[in-house]
Amino acid sequence: MPNGNIIVTDERGTRVITLRRPGKKNAITQNMYREMSRAIDTAQNNPDIRCMIVTGGSGVFTAGDDIEEFIKADASRPETLSDGAKFLYSLALNVKPIIAAVDGASIGIGTVMLFHCDYVLASNAATFSAPYINLGLVPVGAASLLVPSTMGYQRAFAMLVMGRSFTAAEAHTAGFVNTVVSPGHTEVEARKVAREICRLPAEAVATSRKLLRAPPEELTRRIDQESHLFGERLKSDEAIAAFNAFANRKKR
Ligand SMILES: C/C=C/C(=O)SCCNC(=O)CCNC(=O)[C@H](O)C(C)(C)COP(=O)(O)OP(=O)(O)OC[C@H]1O[C@@H](n2cnc3c(N)ncnc32)[C@H](O)[C@@H]1OP(=O)(O)O
């Protein structure tokens, strides 16, 4: 069932996937993961869809996984969070170019997702972090493979092990943002990039893209390894203390 927090529209060969949960900074629930997976999976064999755009609209990309769901999840049953895991597979197995439009904060899975995308536009108000460490967790989504291979070990260490945030300019220098634009302009620019891609010969795009990317089986193997460790970490004292601190932060 569509939940209203993910809006999917098809526009002249481009599927636009919009996260819309403004009251929660676009934090992603398991339902939202399901909707995003469906949008990506159903594009695979649809010849009318040439590329996709993922956007959070203006002001924020996403605050990452919904931490309230982590708190509610039964740590002995990691499958309660399995839609997130399936979404990572959808990204790894996707064969069509994805353009990301990032305006504002991109946190956790929001940032990891970008390393599976093909073209990333950011506003100069964008920030990028993957602060798994601050929650006592470890990276997911093949981040431990893709992040160092994209921007080098030391920058990856700062992001994934130290939990540092990157500005748009730093992300551009690090190589995972193609273009930095003014706030409020990421979607317009993403549509221009989409039109450019849609004009290219589709089969040659698909084959060239495949040559550039890590093999899907390598990505899914790393996703599985990370997910196993992530499941272990979810039960840890460090993670439980961090989730409770987030839940109680406004009560103090
Ligand atoms: C496997 C993948 C794992 C991950 O993705 S790990 C990363 C998880 N995400 C985070 O650690 C980020 C947590 N959120 C924040 O740090 C902050 O928020 C922001 C910096 C994004 C924004 O701060 P501010 O502008 O002060 O807004 P606000 O009052 O904190 O948030 C507005 C409402 O949004 C809810 N919210 C924000 N992020 C999340 C989240 N990740 N999960 C669940 N809810 C979230 C809040 O609670 C609040 O809601 P209410 O107004 O009802 O109190």
The ligand as a MOL file (V3000), in Angstrom:
LIG
                    3D

  0  0  0     0  0            999 V3000
M  V30 BEGIN CTAB
M  V30 COUNTS 53 55 0 0 0
M  V30 BEGIN ATOM
M  V30 1 C 20.8100 1.3930 8.5260 0
M  V30 2 C 20.8530 2.8560 8.4630 0
M  V30 3 C 21.0270 3.6060 9.5990 0
M  V30 4 C 21.0170 5.0830 9.5610 0
M  V30 5 O 20.4720 5.7170 8.6700 0
M  V30 6 S 21.8860 5.7950 10.8220 0
M  V30 7 C 21.4720 7.5070 10.8340 0
M  V30 8 C 20.2360 7.7390 11.6190 0
M  V30 9 N 19.9290 9.1560 11.6500 0
M  V30 10 C 20.4350 10.0200 12.5530 0
M  V30 11 O 21.2320 9.6780 13.4250 0
M  V30 12 C 19.9180 11.4570 12.4880 0
M  V30 13 C 19.0040 11.7740 13.6470 0
M  V30 14 N 18.4040 13.1010 13.5070 0
M  V30 15 C 19.0780 14.2470 13.7810 0
M  V30 16 O 20.2450 14.2470 14.1050 0
M  V30 17 C 18.3080 15.5280 13.6860 0
M  V30 18 O 16.9440 15.2640 13.7750 0
M  V30 19 C 18.5650 16.3310 12.3860 0
M  V30 20 C 20.0100 16.8480 12.3790 0
M  V30 21 C 18.2910 15.5150 11.1220 0
M  V30 22 C 17.6120 17.5650 12.3360 0
M  V30 23 O 17.6980 18.2950 13.5380 0
M  V30 24 P 16.5990 19.4060 13.8740 0
M  V30 25 O 16.5100 20.3600 12.7220 0
M  V30 26 O 16.9430 19.9660 15.2190 0
M  V30 27 O 15.2010 18.6350 13.9110 0
M  V30 28 P 14.6760 17.6310 15.0390 0
M  V30 29 O 13.7940 18.3600 15.9820 0
M  V30 30 O 15.7960 16.8400 15.6290 0
M  V30 31 O 13.8100 16.6070 14.1470 0
M  V30 32 C 12.5020 16.9390 13.6640 0
M  V30 33 C 11.6130 15.7230 13.8790 0
M  V30 34 O 12.1390 14.6640 13.0890 0
M  V30 35 C 12.3920 13.5390 13.9320 0
M  V30 36 N 13.5430 12.8000 13.4130 0
M  V30 37 C 14.6830 13.3280 12.8980 0
M  V30 38 N 15.5070 12.3550 12.5200 0
M  V30 39 C 14.8790 11.1860 12.7850 0
M  V30 40 C 15.2250 9.8310 12.6040 0
M  V30 41 N 16.3730 9.4620 12.0200 0
M  V30 42 N 14.3420 8.8890 13.0030 0
M  V30 43 C 13.1640 9.2260 13.5550 0
M  V30 44 N 12.7760 10.5160 13.7460 0
M  V30 45 C 13.6200 11.4710 13.3610 0
M  V30 46 C 12.6420 14.1230 15.2970 0
M  V30 47 O 12.4310 13.1610 16.3090 0
M  V30 48 C 11.6260 15.2450 15.3320 0
M  V30 49 O 10.3560 14.6600 15.5690 0
M  V30 50 P 9.3730 15.3320 16.6480 0
M  V30 51 O 9.1810 16.7550 16.2140 0
M  V30 52 O 8.1210 14.5200 16.5960 0
M  V30 53 O 10.0850 15.2620 17.9840 0
M  V30 END ATOM
M  V30 BEGIN BOND
M  V30 1 1 1 2
M  V30 2 2 2 3
M  V30 3 1 3 4
M  V30 4 2 4 5
M  V30 5 1 4 6
M  V30 6 1 6 7
M  V30 7 1 7 8
M  V30 8 1 8 9
M  V30 9 1 9 10
M  V30 10 2 10 11
M  V30 11 1 10 12
M  V30 12 1 12 13
M  V30 13 1 13 14
M  V30 14 1 14 15
M  V30 15 2 15 16
M  V30 16 1 15 17
M  V30 17 1 17 18
M  V30 18 1 17 19
M  V30 19 1 19 20
M  V30 20 1 19 21
M  V30 21 1 19 22
M  V30 22 1 22 23
M  V30 23 1 23 24
M  V30 24 2 24 25
M  V30 25 1 24 26
M  V30 26 1 24 27
M  V30 27 1 27 28
M  V30 28 2 28 29
M  V30 29 1 28 30
M  V30 30 1 28 31
M  V30 31 1 31 32
M  V30 32 1 32 33
M  V30 33 1 33 34
M  V30 34 1 33 48
M  V30 35 1 34 35
M  V30 36 1 35 36
M  V30 37 1 35 46
M  V30 38 1 36 37
M  V30 39 1 36 45
M  V30 40 2 37 38
M  V30 41 1 38 39
M  V30 42 1 39 40
M  V30 43 2 39 45
M  V30 44 1 40 41
M  V30 45 2 40 42
M  V30 46 1 42 43
M  V30 47 2 43 44
M  V30 48 1 44 45
M  V30 49 1 46 47
M  V30 50 1 46 48
M  V30 51 1 48 49
M  V30 52 1 49 50
M  V30 53 2 50 51
M  V30 54 1 50 52
M  V30 55 1 50 53
M  V30 END BOND
M  V30 END CTAB
M  END
